[in-house]
């Protein structure tokens, strides 16, 4: 069972409401300009939804959104438009996270940077573990971390 009180002690929760700066920075919600093959985005969350929605002019607003606003608007657009099944989706998301990490690599110098990654939400004490659903994302971020730490 995951103990959110151990965030930063026994693990790093990749979550916008996590306890560590590294976990918060790695969250897709975090506002951090990223440049992708598809252009500029204000967050990985906005990019995530932008990639997953068929081509339409309405999805362009996602380029400038971050946090819950990107999730809310992206979810609304997904209800209106078909979603795309891009084979490259995961690789594109991990490249966008790499772009964010390059700007914040100093965060991997902390004492807790080598702790295992987790991904769960904490809703007032109710823990929703989503690590298994996004294991490809956690594993990809871990590879990025190993690369960054090898260069420090």
N, C-alpha and C positions, 0 to 999 in steps of 0.2 A: 504494500500500500504506500502510495506517495504521501510524504509529509511536507506540505508547503512551508513549514517552519524551517525545513532543512535546505531551502533554496539558497544557494550561496555557501552552504556548508558541505553537503554531500552531493549536490548536483547543481546544475544551472538550468533553470526553467526558461525556455525560449518563449517569452510571453510579454506582451506590452505592459502587463501589471506585475511582472516578476520582480524579485527583490534585487537582482544584480543589474548593473548598467550594461554588462555584456549581453545578458539575456534579453533585456529590453531593446538593445540596438539590433539584435538578430531577428527580432519580431518583424513580420511583414508589415505590421501597422506603423512602424516607425517612419517618420518623415525624414527622408534622406534622398536627395536628387540622385537619380541613376540614369545613365545613358545606355540604351539598348539598341539592337539593330532596328527596332521599330520606333526609335526616337526616345525623347526625354520623358521621365515619369518622376513623380514626387515620392513614390513609395513602391515597395514590392507588392503590396496589397492591391494598389491601383493597377499595376502591371498584370498581376495574376488574373484579375477579372477582365481586363482589357484583352488579354490573350485568349481567354475562354469564351468570349462572345463573338458571334459572327460579325462580319464587317458591317458597320452601321455608323452613321455620323454621331449618334447619341453617345456612343461609348467613348468618344474623345474626351469627355469631361473627366474620365478616370485618370487621365495623365496628370492632373493637378491635385488629386485627392490622396489622402492618407488616413490611417486609423479607421475608426468605426464608420466614418463618412464614406470611405472608399468601399467598405464592405456593404454598407446599406445601399448605396447607389448601384454597386455591382450586382448585388442580389436582386434588386428591382429590375435591372436591365436583363438579367438572366431569365426572368419570368416573361419578358416581352420578346426576346430574340433567342434563336437557337444557339446552343453552345457548340463550340468547335472541339474536335478531338485531335489536337495537334500532337504528332508523335514526338516533337521536340519540346513540348511544354515543360517537362521537368528540367531539361538541360538549360532552357532559357531562364527559368526561375533561378536555378542555381548560379547561372552567370550573373544575373542581376544582384543576387546576394553577394557574390564575389565583388562586384562593383562597390557595393555598400561597405563591405569589409575592408577594401583597400583604403577607403577614406577614414576608417576607424580601427586600423590594425593595432594601434597603441593599446586598445582595450584588452588585447590578448596578453599583455604583459602583467596582468594582475595575478595575485596568488591563486585565485580561484579559476583561472582560465582553463586549466586542464581537467576540471571536474567533468563528469559525464553530463551530456545534455539530456534533458527531458522536455516534453512538450505537453502541458496540461493547463486547463483553465481552472481558476479558483473563483467560484461564484458564491461569495459569502460563506466559505467553508465547505461548499459542495464542490468536490474535485471531479473534473471531467478530463480523463486521460485520453489524449488524441495522438499519442506518439505512434502507435501501431498504424493508424490511418495515414500518417505522414512520415513513415520510417525512411522513405527515400529522401525526404527533405532533411531529416536529422542526420542521416548517414552522409549526405552531401555536405552539410555544414561542418560535420566532423572532419571530413577530408580537407575542407578549406582551412579549418583550424590547424590541422597537422601541417599543412603547407606553410601557413603563416608562422607557426611556432618554429619550424625548421629554419626560417629566415631571420628570426630574431636573435 
